[in-house]
Amino acid sequence: MSAATEEWDFIVVGGGSGGCAATYELARSGEHSVLLLEAGGSDRSADIKVFARVGHAMHNFNWGYTSKPDATRGGRTEEWLGGRVLGGSSSINGCNFVRGAPSDYDRWAATGNAGWGIPGWSYADVLPIFKDMETFEKGTGIRGAKGPQHIRRVKRPHRLTRAFFAAANAIGIPFNDDYNDGAQEGVSAMQLSQRNGLRFSAADAFIKPFKSLRNRKVELNAHVHRIEFEGDRATGVRYRQNGVEKFARARNIILSGGTMNTPKLLMLSGVGDPEELKRHGIDVVVASPEVGRNLVEHPLARLVYGSRITSHNLTGGILQKLGIALEYALHREGPISTVFEAVGFFKTSPELAEPDIQIHFSPLGYLDTAEDAVAMLDRPGLTILVNKNHPKSRGRIRLASASPDDPPVIEINLLSDPEDLDTLIAGVRLIRKLMQGEPMASLVADEIVPGANIATEEDLRAYLPARTELTRHPAGTCRMGVDEGAVVGPDQLVRGTKNLWIADASIMPDLISGNTNAVCMMIGLKLGRALANASH
């Protein structure tokens, strides 16, 4: 930072996956001064590092937003998780590492009815960034071996997980050794953002390696509540840190607040739908009607089964607990390191060109409750989550008021398009077929959720809507595109501004096939690399 002007080259707002990655690319070149502002605090907590404490992490390091009642699901409301801590949601999520399918990105780049026509975002464009990002145990071909983000796979799955693999194979679903190598279809051991059995967040990957760099600074507990503009140029940000109001000036600003907070900050700063802004007495700086729109989430159906053999439910007394502790101490495996041991990408119909559902498998039985909490079974069990890869339903993020302290209004409409419910029903039926085959059938005692009484398609159609959940992969509220309605262009620059970019899941025009954390890191790296290279 220049002592004469006290102006940073870049301010990054939000220390989540995209923000940490963008900071990494800009700072490591040594050419730019970078200030990272994170509203949350330090990630130095056992709740974050040890996965078995993830429930505490979600509770203690979360923005705590709640959605409005969803009329498409019987008025259901939910807590929307968002990490308020260094590392963002990568510090409180399930650690699942998924790149997405090549066709996801090719659809973004394709023109015409087949895609969005966004240049620079094909699979061939993003693949080198994914590879550079990774250190994976099989760093060959298109997987990386020298990147900052460490990834491991589950190597010692439970007997129930191995039976799930075999039962899938029995109905024609192949085992896929690596679902991140360009071909997703099949059932696989889960890959995790972990090192030595501990969470390895975006902060671990991208911020801590360059802790001593003099050209970058990280400020925690710094809640940005407004971007200042002179004409179409952003000049700095106003934020509150430990109760003190502050201002930081920059030549360029990158927003990485996530799908909920990035559109909220834009609207508070005068960038958004003019009618929405005027309703709250906010002057319009840039008219961008789609800010906050296009909110998309993977809808999820849960199946829970009772097991005839011991699962990771703690029903085996002290010997089971000692065995779990020993498994973690010796191998860094087992339920202390992860809940989900397997992932699948399945087609609900053989006519489909690509898998349309994702499966998460856990040898641990747990229920969703009316309080949006988790209740473990008091007997051995297992859980299977089914979510639709490319949902058509869309919601919206709105402002509650002009106060930065008020949470955003989240209107999800998760099942507003009937095709999304159709896909979930087909997914449940496919999983039931798998579970009725061997060797799974011999190990399962009963279906607890939905239950044997929910037998027909009509039963499922009546049952599922009110029980369809979030997969916690929100995206799309600052949609990227080449059309006039897009909030950002292919270069991630906010349309109508000269120097304001976005690097988070809010820019996705559509969801990918799978968990979104790895994609957010790629988005941040892509922007940081482009901006660093542009100044050389």
N, C-alpha and C positions, 0 to 999 in steps of 0.2 A: 504494500500500500504506500502511496506517495505521501510523505509527511507534509508537503506543501498544500496539497488539495484534500487530503484525508478522504480519498475516493478509491474504492476497491475496483479492480477490473471486473470482478464478478461477485455478486451476492447470490448464494443458493439458499432458497427458503424451504426448509424441510430436510431433516437428516434421515430420511427413509431410504429405501433401496435405490431409487433413481437419483436422489440428491447426493447420497454418498458416492455413487458411481460417477456422476458428473464432476463432483469435486475432485475425485481421484484423477481423472483424465486431465483436468485443467491445472491442478496444482503440481502434478509430478513432472510436467514439462519444465517447470521453473520459470516460465515466461509470464505467468499471470498471478496476481494476488487474488485470493479467494476467501470470502467470508461465508461460512456455513452457519445458518441460524436454525436451531432446533427448539421447538416449543417445550419438549420434554427434557428430562434430566439424563443422568448417566445410566449406562447399561451394565454397570458393574454390580450385578445381582445374581445370586444363585438361582433365583426364580427364572431368570432369562437363560442362563448358561445350561442348566440341567433340565432336559426336556420334561422330565416327570413333574416339574414344577410349573408347567406351561399354564395351567389354570390360574395360578397365582399371578403369573406374568400378565395374562390377559386382563385380569382384574385390576392390577396395580399400575399398569403402564398403558392405559387405554383412554381414548378421548371420551368414551362412554356415551356415544350418541345412540338415540333410539328412533326408529322409523315410525312414520304415521301408520295408522291402521290400514291394512292392505285389503281392499274390497274383493280382490281376486282370490283371497285365501281366508274368507270368513272374518275379516277384520283383524288378522294377526299383526302384532307388532313385535319387533326384535331389537336387541342391542346390536349395533353395527360396530364391529371391532376396527380400530385404527390405532396403530402404535404411537403413543406419545412418549417417545424415548429415543435416544440415539440409536439408529438402525431402523427406526420406524416399525412397520409391521413385520419386518424380517426378524425383529427381536422378540416377537410374541406369537408367531404363526406356527404352523405344523412342521416346518423345516422341509417340506416336500419340494424337490427340485424338478421342474418340468419345463423344457424349452418350448413345447408346443409342436404341432405338426408342420412340416414344410408347406402344406397346402394352406395353412392359416395365413402365412405371410404372402404367399403367392396370390391369395385372394385379395389381400390388401393392395397389392401392386397391380393386379389385373384390371384391364379396362372393360367397359361394356357392362352388360348385365351380370357377368361372372364375378365382378369385383368392384373395388373402390377406385382403381386407377391412380394409386399413390406411388409415384416413382421413388426408388431408393429403399423400398421396404419389402422386396421379395426375399425368399429364403436364401438365395445366393448372396443378397446384400447383408443380411443379418448374421449368417452363419459364421463368418470370420470373427465377429464380435463375441458371439457365444463361445467359440473355441478359445479366443484369447482370454476370456474371463475365467475359465475353469482350470482347476487342478482335480482331475478325476483319476481313479485307479487304473483305468484303461485309457490313458491319454494317447490314443492312436487314431488314425483316420481323421474323423471330424470331431473327436473329443479332445479337449485341451489337457495338457499335463503341467503347465507352468504358469497358470493364471492365479489371480489373487483369491478367487472364490473356491473354497475346498468343498468337495462333494464325495460322499461315500454311499455305497449301497448296502441294504440289509443282507447279511451273509449267513445268518443263523436263524432262519425263520422258524416259527412255532410249527408243531405238527399240523395244526388246523390250517395254517397258511400253505403248507406244502400240499395238503389235501385239496385246497382250493385251486392250486395250480393244476393238479391232476384232473380234477373234475371239469375244469375249463377245457383242458386238452381233450377230454372225452366227448365233449359236444362240438369239437372242431375249432376251438379257440386256441391258437398256438401260444407256446411260451416265447416271450420276447426277451432276449438277454439284455437289451439296452433300448428302451423306448425313446431315448434322446439322441439316437444315432441317425435319425432321418426316417424311420419307419415306426409308427406308434402302435399299430394294431397288435393286440395280444394281451397276455397277462405277464406281469414282471415283478421282480423284487423292487421295492421302493428305493429311490435315490434321495438322499437327504443332504441339506446344507449343514454339514457337521464335520468336525475334526476331533479325533480321539473321543468320540462319543458325546461331545459337547456342541451346542449350537454354534454355528459359524455364520454370523449375521453380516449384513452389508457393511456395518461399522467395522467388524473384524476384518473384512476383506479389503475395504477401500479407504478407511479413515486411519486406523491404527498403524498400518505400515509406514505412513508418512507423518507420524505424529510430530516429528522434530522439524518439519519443513517450516521455514520462516515466512514463506509466502502464503501460507494458509492458516486460518484461525477458525476454531469451532466455538460457538457461543451456545451454551445450553440454557434452558428455561427462558428462551427468547421467543415470545409469542408475537409474530408479525400480524398486524391488523390492518395495514394499508400500504399500497404501493403509491408513491407520488409520481406524477407525470408533469412534464412540460410539453404541451402539444401531444404528439404521438410517441414521445420518448420517455421511458421510465427513468427517473433520476435517483430513486432510492426507496427505502422502506422505513416505515415507522413500526416500532415494536415495543413491547413491555417486557422487561427482564427483572424478575424479583421485585415487582412493584414499581419500578422506575421506567418512565417513558423515554425512549431513545430513538435516534434517527441515524441511519447509515446510508451513505451515498455510494452509487456504483455506476459504472459505464454500461454494465449489462446485468440483467437479473434473470435467474432461473427459478421457476416455481416447481417444487416437488412436495406439495402438501398432500397429494393423494386424491383419489376420486371424489372425496367429500370436501376436503378443505381447499383444494386448488380452485374449484369454481366459486366457493364461498369467498375467498380472498379476492378473486377477480371482481366479483359483483360488489363487494365492499369498496373496491377501488374505482368503481365506475365503468367496468368492462362487463357487458352483459346485455340482456334484453332490456331495452329502454323502458318498457312498461313495468317490468319487475323492479328496476332501479328507482323509477319515479315513485312507485308505490311506497318506497321506504325513504324518500327524500334524498336519494343519492344522485349527484350530478353525473350525467353520461359523459364518459371520456371516449370510449369506443363502443359503438353499437354492435353487439354480437349476440343475436337472439338465441343461439343454441348453447350458450354457456349454461351448464347445469342440466341440460337435456341429454337424451340418449343414455341414461343410466341403465346399465345392463349387469345382470348377475347370473351365475349358473344356478338354476333351480335344482334342488336336491331332495331325493326320496331316501328314507332310511329303512333298512331291513335289519332286524335283530333276531338271533336264533339262540336257543339253549343248546348247550354242548354236553355230550356224554362223557367227555374227557376234560381234564383240568385245562382251563384257559388262563389268560392273564388276569381274570377276576380273582381277587385274593380270597379264595375259598379253601386253600390247602393248608392253612395254619402257618406256623413258624417255619416249617421246613420249606414251604413254597417261597416265603419271603426271603429266606437265606439263599435259596437257589437263584432267585432273581438278582439279589445283590451280588452273588458270586459271578453270575453271567455278565453283569455290567463291569465288575472289577477286572475280570480276566479278558473279556472280549469286547467290551463297550457295546453290547447288544442287549436286546430284551426291552421290556416296557419302560425301563428308566430312560432309554434313549429314543424311543418312538412309540406312538400308538398304532400307526398304520405300517404294516409290513409289506403289503402288496398293492399294486396299482394295475388297472386294466383299462384298455381302450377298445371298446367293443362296438360292433355293428348290430343294431336291433333288427336289421333286415339285410339279407345277403345282396340285395340289389344296390345298396348304398356304396358309393365310391370310397368313403372314408368313415371311420368310427364316429358315431353320433353321441355316444355316452362315455363317461369316465367312471371308473369304479375305484373306491378306496376300500381296502379290506383290513380289518383289525381282529386279532384273536382276543378281543376284549368286548364283552357285551355291555352296552350303555344306552340309556334312553334319553330322548329329548323331553323336557318337561315344560309345563305351561309357563314357568318362570324363566324360560330361555336358558336353563342351566343343564347340567349333565348329571344323571343319576346312574351309578354303576349297578349292574345286576348283583344280587346277593347269591348267585349261582353261576357256574361256568357258562360262558356264552361267547358270541362273536357278533360283530357289526359289519354291515356292508352298506356303503353309501353309493348311490347312483345319481349322477348329475348330467344334465344335458350340455353338450359341448358348445353349441352355437344357438343360444336361445334367441327368440324373436321378440319377446316382450321387452318393453322399455319403460323406465320411470324417469324421475327428475329430482334434482337437488335445487331447493329454493332458499332464499333468505327468510329467517324468522323476523329479523329487524335489521336496522343499520348498526346494531351493536356487535362488535367482534366477539363479545363474551357469550352471545346466544348461539346455541348449536344450530346447524343447518336443518332445514325441513327436508326429510327424506321421504319421497313418495316412490315406492318401488314397483307396484303393479306386476308382481313377479310372474303371474300366470295370465296376463291380459291377452296373450296370443294362444289360442287353443292348441296349436301344434306343440307347444312346450309341454303341456300336460299329456298329450298323446305320446310323446317320446318317453316321458317318465313312466307311464304305464307299460309301454313296451319294454323298457329297461327292467322294471320289476318282474315282469313275466319271464324275461331271459334269465335273470338271477335265480328265480324259483326253479326253472328248468335245470340250471347248473346244480343247484343245491339238492335236487332230487336224484342226481346221479351219483355214482360211486367215484372215489371213496368218501365223498362228503356226506352222503345219506346215512352211512353207518355211524358217523360221528355226531350227527345232529339229532337232538331230542325232539325239538319242536320249533315252530316259527312263532315268536313272541310278537313281533311287529312286522307287517301289519296284523298277522294272525290268520289262522286257518279259516276263520269266519269271513274274512275279506277275500273271497275266492274268485269271483268273476271279474271281467273287465268293468262291468257296471258297478260292482262293489268298489273297485279301485277308483273309478271316476268320482264316486261319491265320497270316498274316504280321503284321497290324497290331497286335494286342494288345501284344506285347513292344516294339513300336516307337512306340506312341502316347506323345506327349510332353505336357508342361504348356504352356499358353499363358501362364502366370505371371499369372493373374488370380484369385487365391484370394479367397474371400468366405464369409460366412454363419455364422461360428463364434459370434456373439452375436446370433442371429436376432431381427429386429424382428417384432412381431405384436401382436394383440389377445387372443390366447389365453393361458391360464395358463402354458403352457410357454415362451412367448417370453422372451428374456433382457431385451430392451428394449421399451418401448411405442412408439407412433407419435411421441411427443415425444422419443425417444432416451434417455429416463431409464431407468436400470437398475432393473428391477422389484424391489421390496423395499427400495429406498433412497430417500432424500429429495433427494439433491443430487449424484448421480453419473451422468454422461451418457457416451455413446459417439459418436464422430464418425469412423468409418472404414468400410472395406468389410466388416468383420465383421458389421454390422447388416443387410446385404442379405438378404432372405428367399430370394431366388433371383438368379442372375446376369442381367445385362443382355445385350443383343445387342451385343457388342463389348468393347473395351478399357475398363478400369475406372477409370483415373486421373481423368478428368473428373468421373465420378460421385462419387468420393471428395471432390473439391473442393466439389461441390454439397452433399454431405451435411454437410461442415463449415460451409459458409456458411449452410445452412438452420438448423442448430442455433445457431450464433453469432448469427444475426439474431433468432431466436425468444427467446433468453435476453437479448439486449440490449434488445429491445422489452418484455419482461416486466417489467423494472425501471423503465420510464418511466411 
